[in-house]
Amino acid sequence: MGIQGFQEYIEKHCPNAVVPVELQKLARGSLVGGGRQRPPQIPLRLLVDAENCLHRLYGGFYTDWVSGGQWNHMLGYLAALAKACFNGNIELLVCFNGAMEKGRLHEWVKRQVNERQTAQQIVSHIQNKGTPPPKVWFLPPVCMAHCIRLALLRFHIGVVQTTEDHHQEVIALFRQNGFHGLVAYDSDYALCNIPCYFSAHALKLSRNGKSLTTSQYLMHEVAKQLNLNPNRFVIFASLLGNHILPDEDLAAFHWSLLGPEHPLASLKVRAHQLVLPPCDVVIRAVADYVRNLQDIHDLEAIAKDIFKHSQSRTDDKVVRFKKAVEYYATASKPLHFPPYLVRPNQMGLPAAPQMLNIPGKPEVQHGYSGPPLDEPVHEADPSGKGLLEQNSYSNIPNNGNQHTPLYERLSPINPAHGGNSNHTDPAFFTTSSTSSSSENEENTGSTANHVNDHKGWDKKRNQMDNIPEGDHGDQNKSDTSVTSAVNQGLEGRGHLGVNAHIPSLLSMPTRNHMDITTPPLPVVAPEVLRVAEHRHKKGLMYPYIYHVLTKGEIKLSVTIEDEANKDLPSAVQLYRPIRQYVYGVLFSLAEAKKKAERFAMRRNHHPDYPTVIVKEWAAYKGKSPHTPELVEALPFREWTCPNLKKLWLGKAVEDKNRRMRAFLACMRSDTPAMLNPANVPTPLMVLCCVLRLITWIHAEFSWLLFL
């Protein structure tokens, strides 16, 4: 689980760090411990990460999600949420994940394998028991994020989408635009010096719609529980295992921290797969290691100590460790202006203070009160002064301003400070890990299995044996190797004995995903790219369109479907013909084909038609998510669709008709009767197109079955 297990660790092992709050009271500017109140001068502005909050924005766990979701119920809930925020002087901005994030592709692969298993459990439960599945199996419909985004726009709640690195862009958006708090559920945010971090999973709206509650994570309490200075969270996050340096690459290091007396010291490999220590054990061991580091600025020395037991790709791991440190240091870097002053920004919105008070908790200090994190540790500057020399939390001084009421912190900025030219906003930091991101040579997506407890570690063995046929994909099986379990104990804290080596299974190159090189994409008009980027960032366009235009690939999430039924195609296969025509429209393939024919006629030879290949990452029956499928873009046979620039930006009546015809042609419904309201009422046109397409595809598959 790596760093993602840290969020669960906070809730289970740091109860003092999870404090319930009512957002309306914070918006009213309540004094800590009760007392005087007065309306604040600006609303309480919260940034919501929709990636972690889909089920809460949907309205909770309802049985209708199994059959595709209940649109009317979701609209009712979001309407009540919007009304409660308006009446409570709360302003929300919901950020959706619109990034392709190739650097996190191996995490997506693992998640798809797990969700595919969950989908089969849901189908089996419904077939065998005929009752709704348990809440813990909640698997949102693929289109839920899109539907919620459209509903939020309808209720005038702010919506944005990220483009490259979702986590970094959310953090940059939070800092640059002066939000009071972040509502999310991700360990990356917990360890990135977010001043007011609220739980997305605990976000609840009362039945009467008047009370909006959640929980706030007090990271200074977590730091006290770990006895770790928050300034060392950057190194701590880098060593837990993340998308840049996965926990599989850190397996040897994590095992070496346990010591010879630990019950799990000799249990490193079991049932032909990599076994990792429990997350809580890893977190405490890594915290102890980071606390005892003498010089946290010397990344080269730290990396050599971490990977001294590595048996392969050591240089690559050292480089990725430095990238991970730089990644979290960039995300943890605060803004350079006084925390209690408000400044204008490029969005025209007033910035806000970085700390909030929770009523009823006079002893609680919100936000980190220690020395500033002005200079993060960068790979190019390992001697930076961002991480202080204090080892434990006990050396951090207290802040005397912890009882400042919220409404006083929301006072307008002094005009003398409004145009501070010394302020520099943190830029987006984008990075991507290599394709070979894991040391374990297993072919399944879930290669790293943490032991649940000290006595029941063998319950985790052979977890992946239950994966349906086809999940092993097209991986290179010749590299798979199995070694015997370790029989030697560990000698000394953090050091292996002379004869006790981590098995080679922990240090073998592997690929959690196998990328494929495709021909370069056709050139897209700059005007089209500008429009696509604008609509994408504003949440006005489905993210797949921007991914196809800029990256030439998309990720298709798991759907709830019965894989045991051999007669029905998967949803990915069912709707692939539509996507192929959409690809052809996006890359103006019809016009390019027409140009190729004219050129061939002048040269008197056969036309060389352009080929556009789009990579589709998907997981369905008979298909593993480890490798993409190469799908060819197709032009329409019936007519020559105009180029995308004219199709999008044309303002004439003919252009509007062409846009409608392009839609109908993609849906295999390009007939005059479809545009006749007497035959098909306009509100039912999309539904009729979908039914017509399914009928056509069913006929095609039925014909293929007889071959």
N, C-alpha and C positions, 0 to 999 in steps of 0.2 A: 504493500500500500504506500510505502514511502511517506512523503510529506502529507499526503491526503489523510493519513491516519491521525494526524495531529489534531484535527478539528474534533474528532471523536474522543481523543485523549483529554481535551480540555473539559468536555462535558462530563466525562466519567471520573476523572481524577482531580479536577480543580473546581469543586462546587462553589467556592467563594468567588470564582471568576465569571460565573454566569448569573447575572442579575436581571430579574424581570423588570420591564419598564413599560409605561404607558406613553405613547408618542404624543398624545394630545397634551399631557401635562408638560412635557418637554417643550412643546410648541408654545404653550402659554407663558413660558419663562418662569417656571416655579423655582423658588429659592430652595436650596438644598435643605432637607429636613422640614419642608413646609414653610409657612410664613407668607409674606406679602407676595402678591402677584400683580402683574399688569400686562396688557397685550404687548407682544414684541413688535418691533418696528418692521421686521421682515419675517416671512414665513420660515418654518423649519424645513430646510431643503435636504431631501434624502435621495441618494443614488441607489437604485435597486439593480442588482445583477440578476437578470431574468434566467440565466443559465442554472442558478441554484434555487429559483423561486417559482418554477412553472406550476408545480402542484398547488402552491399557495395562491397564486394568481388565478388558477383554474377554479379555486374555491374549496379545495380539500379533496380527500379521497372519496369519490363517488363511484357507484357501480357502473355508471354509463361510460366510464373511460375505457372499459374493455371493448365495447362495440364502436369505438371511435370518438367518444366524447359527447357531452351534452352542451350544445351551443347556447341554448336559451338560459340554462342555469348559469353558465359562465358569464354571459352578458349581465344577468341580474346581480351576480356577485361583484363584478367589476364596476357596475353602476353604483352599488352601495359603497364600494371602496373609494371611488372617486368623490362621492358626496361626503363621506366621512373625512377625507383629506381636505376637501374644500372648507367644510364647516370647522375643522380643527386647525386651520391655518397651516396645513402641511402641503408641501410641494414635492411631488415625486418626479423623478426622471428614471425611466426603465431602460436599461442597456441590454440589448440582445447580442448573443454571440453570432456575428456574421463573418468570422474569420475562418479561413481554411485551416490554418495552423498545422502545416506539415511537420513542424518541430514536435508537436504533440501527437503525431499519428500513431505511434506505438501505444500510447494511452488509449486512444480511440479504438484501436484494434482489440485491446483487452476488454474494454467496456462493451464492445459489440458481441464478443463471445459470451460474456456474462448475461447480457440482455437477451441474447438468443436462447440461452438456457431458461431464463425467466419466462420468456414468451411460451416456450413449450410446456413449462409447469402450469402456466395460466390455462392453456388450451386443455391440458390433461385434467386439471381440476374441474373445469367446466363440464367436460365430457363425462367424467366419472361421478361427480357429486351434484352437478346441476345448480350450483350456488355461486355467487360472486367470489372471486379469488381474494385471498387475504390482502390487507393494505400494504404489507411489506413487499408485495410483488408489483407495486404500482409501476407501470411502464407507460409513460405518456404517449399518446398517439403522435405519429411523426409530424403531423401538421399543427400540433397544439401551439408551438411557439409562434407560428405564422398567424393562427387565429387569435391568439391573445394580443399579438402586436396590432392587428387590425382593430380589435375591440378597444384597446387602449387609445388608439388614434381617434376612434369615434367618441370617446368620453373626454377628449382633450387632455389626456395625460401624456407628458413628454416621452418620446421614444427616440432612441438612437441605436445604431448597429456598429459593431467594431469591424475592422478591415483586415488587420494583420495578426496582432497578438492580443487576444481578448483581455487577459489579466492586466497586462501593462497599460493598455488603453483605458481600462476601467479606472485603474489607479491614477493615471495621468488626468483623466477627466475629473475625478474626484478632487485632486489637489488644485488643478488649474482653475476650476470654476467654483471653488469655495463651498462645497457641500458640507453640511453639518455632520452627516453620518453616512455610512455605507451599509446597506442591507444585503447580505450575501451569506454563503455557507461554503467557504473554501479556505483551506489552510494557507494558501498563498497570500491571502489578504490578512490573515491573522498574524503572519510573521513579517509583514511589510510596513509596520509602523503606521497603521491606519488609526487615527485618533479615536473615532467613535465607530465601533464595528458592531453591528446588530445582526441577529440571527434571522436568516430568511426562512428557515424551517419552522421557527417559533412564531412567525408573523400571523396574527389572528385578528379577525374582525368580529366583534360581538354580534349576537343575533339582532339586536336593535340598531346596529350600525353606528353606535356612538363611541365605542371604545376600540382603539387599535393598539394592540399590545404585541410585544416581542421580548426578546432577551438581549442584553448587551454583554459582550465579552470584554472583560477587564484584563488586558494583557499584562499589566503590571502585577496583577495577582498571579497570573500564570508564571511570570518570571520569578516571583517569590517562591512559588511551589517548586520550580526547577532549580532555584538558587542560581539563576543565570542572568547576567546583565543583558537587558534588551538590545544593547549595542552589538552583542554577539549573535543576535538572531540571524544575521546574514550568513555567517559561517554555519550556524546550526541548521538552517533551512537547506543549505547546500549539501550537508552531510546526511540528511535524512533520506535522500533519494527523491528525485524530481524528474521533470520531463527532459532536462538537459543531461543529468547524470542519474540514471535509474537506480533503484535500490538493488537490482540484480548486479550492477557493476560495483556496488558497495557491499555486497554480501560478505566477502572475505573480511573487510574492515569491521562490519557489524558483529560478525562472529568473534573476531579477535578481541572485542571490547568486553565480552561476557566474563572472561576469567575461568580458571579451572574448576572453581567451586559451583559454578552455575549448573542447574539441572539439565540445561539444554546444550552444554558445552560440546558434547560429542555427537550431537544429532544434527548433522549438517546436510546430508543427502539421504533421501528416503524415496523408495518406489520410483526410481528413475526420473526424478524431477527435483528441481531446486526447492529447498525449504528454507525459509527465512525465520528469524526469531520473531516473537510477538511484537506488535508495534509499540506497546507501552514499554517493553523492555528495551527496544532500540532507542526510543525517545529519551529515556532516563540515561542510558549508557552514552549516547551521543552528547547529551547535556553535560554529563560529567567530563567527557573528553574535551569539549569546547571550553568549559570553565577552567580546566587545568592547562590550557595552552598558554605558553609564556609570551609568545610574540604572535599576535593574530594578524599582523601586517605581512608577515613573511609567508605568502601563499605557496611559494615553491617548496619551502621546508615542510609545511603542513601537508602538501600533496604527496611528497615523498614518503612521509610517515603513514599516510592513509593507504597508499597503494604499495607498500613494501611487500605485501603478500600476494600481489597480483601476478598472474602467470602469463598474461597476454595483454596487448594493447595498452600498456601502461602509459605511454606518452599521450595517447588519445584521451585516456581518462584524466590525466593531469590537465590537459587543455580544456576539457569539458568541465572539470571542477572549477577552474578559473572563470569560465563563462557563467557557470551557475552563481558564483559569488558576485560577479558583475551584474548579473540579471537581478538578483535580490537586492543588491546595493542600490541599483538604479531605482527599483520600485520603492525602496525605503527612504529615499532622499526627500526631505520635506521642502516646502517652499521657503524662500528667504525673505519673509516679512513677519512683523510681529504677530503672534498667534491670536491676539484679541482684537486686532484691527481688521476692518473690512476694506477690500480694495475692488475697484471695478475690473472687469476682464473683457476679453474679446467677444464674449457672448452677450455683453450688456447686462449681466446679472451681477448683483453684489456678492462678493465673497463673504465667507462666514468664518467664525472662530473654529478652532480645531478641537475644542473640548466641550463636553456637555455635562450637566449635573443630573443625577438621578435622585428623585425625591425619596426621602426615608432612609438614605444611606449617608449620614453626615461624615462617616469616617472614610468613605470611598473617594479615591482620587481617580479621575478619569483621564485616560491618556497618559502617555509616558512623561514623567516630570523630570527626568534626568537631563544630563547635558545634551545639547543638540547634535543631531546626526548630519552635520553640514557636509562632510566629505566622506562619501562611501568608499569602500575598498574597490578599486578597479584592477583589472588584470594588468593594465599598462602602468599602474601606479600602486604597487603592492605596499608601499610605505605611507599610504594615505592616512589621514588623521580622523577618519570617520568613525572607526571602531575604537572605543576607549580601552584603557588598560585595566579597568576594574574587571575582576573575574566573576564576582558574584553580585547578586542584586543588593546585598546589604550595604554596598558602598555608594549607592545612588542617593543623592541629596533629595530632600523633600521640597515640594513647591508650596509656597504660602498662599497662592491664589486659587487653591482648589475649591473654595466656597463661593467664588464669584457667581452671582446668579446669571442665568442664561440671557435674560433680556438686557443686562448690562454689557454682556459680551457681544450683543448684536447691535450696538450703537454704530451709527455711520462713521466712516473713516474720516479722519482729519484731512481736510483738503491738502494740507502740506505734505501728507504722506501718500496722497492718491496717485500721484504720477511717479512713483519711485522707479527710476531708471535702472537701479541696481538689481532689480528683481529679475531672475531668470527662471523660466518655467522648465521643468524637466521634460526632455524630449522623449518621444516613444523609443523604446529599445526593443528591437526585434532580433530574434535569434532562432536558429533551428538546429536541432541535434542531428547527428548523422543517422543514416538508415540503420547501421549496425549499432543499436543502442543498448543491447542487452548482452550479458555474458552467457546466459543459459541457452542451450541449443535445442530447446523444446520447440515443437512445431505448433503448439497450441498458443492461443492468445494470452491466457492467464498462466504465465510461466512462473511467477513468483508467488508462493503460498506461505503466508505467515502462520506460524504455529499458534493455535488459540490459547493453549494453556500449557503448564509444565508437565502435566500428566497425560493429557489427551492429545499429544501431538500427532499420534498415528491416525487420528480421525480425518486428517487432511489428505492422507495419501490417496493417490489415484483419483483426485477430484476430476481431472479432465478426461477420465475414461468414459464418462457419461455424455461427452459431447457428441451430438448427432453426426452421422456420417457426412463427410464433406468438410468438416471444420479444419481438417489438417491441411487442406489446400494443396498448393503446388510448392511447398517448401522443399528445400534441399535436404533430403534425408540422409545423404551420405556423410554429412558433418555430425550427425547425432552420435553421441558417445555416452556410455554409462560407466561410472566408476563406483568403486566400493565405498561404503560409509567410513567415516573417520573413526579409528579406534584409539587414537592417542588423545590425551587430554590437553588442556591449555596450561601453559606454565607462565604465571605472572600476568598481571593485568595488562591487557592490550598487546601481549606478545605471545607468539606461538612457540611451542617447544621445537627442538631440533628435528624430531621425527614426525611432528604433527603438522601436516600440510593440508591446506584447504584442497579438496579434490579438484581435478582439472575441470569438472563440470561447472565449477563456479568461475572459471576463467576461459571459457571457450567463446569465440566469436559467433554471433548469431544474428538473425534479422527477425525482429518482431513483425516487420512488414517488408515486402519485396517490391520496390518501386520499379517501374518500367519506363524506358526512354521512348518518347513519342516524337513525331515530326513537329517542327515549330508551327505555332499557330499563325493563321493569316493576320495581317496588320488590320487593326480596328481603328476607325477614324477617331482622332483626338476628341472631337465634339461628343461622340458617342460615349467614350470613356469618361469624360467629365460628367455627362448626365448620369451615367451608370453609378459613378462614385458618389455623386450628390444624393441620388435616390437611395442608394444603399446605406449611406451614413444616416440619413434621416428616417430610415426604417420604412420607406415607401415602396420597396421592391424586394421580391423574394431573393435571399442571399445567393441561391444557386446561379442566378444570372451573372452577377458580378464575378463569382468564382470561375464560371466558364469563360467569360471574356478575358479575364486577367491571368488565370492559372491553367485553364483547359482541363479542369478536373473538379469533381464534386464528391461529397460523402453522403451516402444514403443510409439512414439509420434503420435498425431492425424494426419490423412491424410484427404485430401479433397475428400469426397465421399458422395453420395446421400443416406442419411439415410431413406428417404421416400420410397425408392424402397425395397420392402420386398423380392424380388426374388434373389437379389445379396448379397452374403456374404461380410463382411467387409474384408479389406486388411489383418488385423491381423489374421482372421480366414482362409483366402485364402492361406496364406503362412505358416501357422502353421505346416503342415506336413513336410515342409523343415526344419524348426527349430528343430522339434523333432528328425529328423535323424542327424542333425548337433550336437545336444546335445549328442546323442549316440556316435558319432565319437569323440567328445571332451573328454568324460569320458570313452572311450575305452570299451563301453558297450558290444560289440560283444565278445571281449576276456574274459570279466568278466562272461558273460553268458556261454561261453564254459568251463571255469574253474568250474563254479557251476555244470554243467552237469557231468564233470569228477568226481568231489567230490561226487556227489549224487550216481554215479554208484559204486564208491568204498564203500560207506556206505549203498548201497542198499535201497535208499529211494528216494522220489520225489525231484527233484532239487529245490532249493530255489533261484530263480532268483533275482539278485539285482534290486532295484527300485531307479531310480534317478529322482527327482522332481525339476523342475526349475520354479521359480516364474516369471510370466510375468505381469508387470504393464502396463495397456493399457486402452484406452477409445475409445469405438465405440458404435454403436447402440445396445441398450440392455445391455451395460456393463459400469459400473461406474469405474473411475480410483481410487476410494478410497480403493479398495481391489485388491490384485493380483489374477491371475488365476494360478492354479497349473497344470503344463504341464509335462507330463511324457516323458522322453527320450526314444527313440526307436532304436533298432539295425536293421541292414539290414537283410531281410529274405533270400536274394539270395546268399550271401557270407559272410564270416567272415572277417570283416575289421580289419586290424592290429591295435595295440595300437597306441596312439597318438605320443608317442616318436619315434617309427619307421616310422610312417607316415610323421612326420615333419622333422626328422633329418636323415632319410635314404638317402643315396647318390647313391644307385645302380639304374640301369635302371628299375628293377622291382618295386622299391619304387616309382619312378616317375609314372609308369603305375597304381600303386595302388592309388596314389593321384588323378589321373584323374578319375579312376573308382569310388572312393568315392564321388567325385563331381557329376558325372553322376547319381550315385545311389540316392544321396540326391534329385536330380532334377527329379527322376522317369524316367530317360532316359538312363539307363544302358543296352544298346543294342549294338552289334557289328557295326551296320550301322551308329551309331552316330560318330564313330571314323574313318569312311571311308571318306576321303576328296571328293571322287567322289559323295557321297550322300549329305554330309553336309560340305561345305567349312569351314575351321578352323575359320576364322573371324566371321562366323555366328553361331558358335556352341552355345554360351551362349543364343543368341536370340531364336534359335530353342528349346533349353532346356526349356526356360521360356514359350514359346508358347505351347510346349508339356505338361508341367506341368499344365498350366491353363486349357487346354482341358481335362486333366485327372481329375482335381479337379471339373470342371464344370459337368463332367459326374457323379462323386460321389455325388455332391449336387443334381443333377437332379434325381438320383435314390432315394435319401433320401426323396425328396418331395412327392414321390408316396407312402411312407409308412404310 
